[in-house]
Amino acid sequence: VNKYRPDEIYNLAAQSHVRVSFDIPENTVDGIAMGTLRILNAAKEIVPECRFYQASSSEMYGDNPNYPFNEESRLMPASPYACAKVFAHNLVRNYRMSYNQYACSGILFNHESPRRGETFVTRKITMAAARIKLGLQDTHSVKEFLDAVFDQAGLGNADKYVEIDERLFRPQEVPYLLGDASRAKEKLGWEPEVTFEGLAKMMFEADLEYFKRQI
């Protein structure tokens, strides 16, 4: 911050795999909570006019049963990752109110694309379907996305290939992650550009091309 004197800072840094956060909670919390604090404090001291954006997470809503969630919904985090994100989210508000910093948070739900990490279930599905299509494996694993991807692959009923690996379950699960994006639509004019089926097609075709190059 001292070297580059940024006009804007976007804090996307995190150990962002919820299940892994149960295995390495201290590392997860230090990066998310203390990392955000360090950046906010550096901006306050060195570039007080800098605009700061915090990537908050839908996981902060945790096991709150009152979905769909919006900016006013109660935060009930259900993992070390989510707890750390709540700390950082509140910290941004605290610095904004205390020091008049331009500090804001965007509450982000799942982001999917062909660049999604291979540890996430959507990418596991598209990779598995692509490998099955090419005769490279037989498979494992989540329902609507699973069906959409296997439909794109022309494989028929996904149940023929699915197995559940209980090692991937979290100690505390989040039952629903359904967001209400009406404020983003109203204030920012935002509208989704990719359909659910289009996303499945995009991700499956990217992995299919990847594995074709490996043969």
Buried (B, 14 or more C-beta within 10 A) or exposed (E): BEEEEBEEBEBEEBBBBBBBBBEBBEEBBEBBBBBBBEBBBBBBEEBEEBBBBBBBBBBBBBEBEEBEBEEEBEBBBBBBBBBBBBBBBBBBEBBBEEBEBBBEBEBBBEEBEBEBEEEBBBBBBBBBBBBBBBEEBEBBBEEEBBBBBBBBBEBEEBEEBBEEEEEEEBEEEBEBBEBBBEEBEEEEEEEEEEEEEEBBBBBBBBBBEBBEEEE
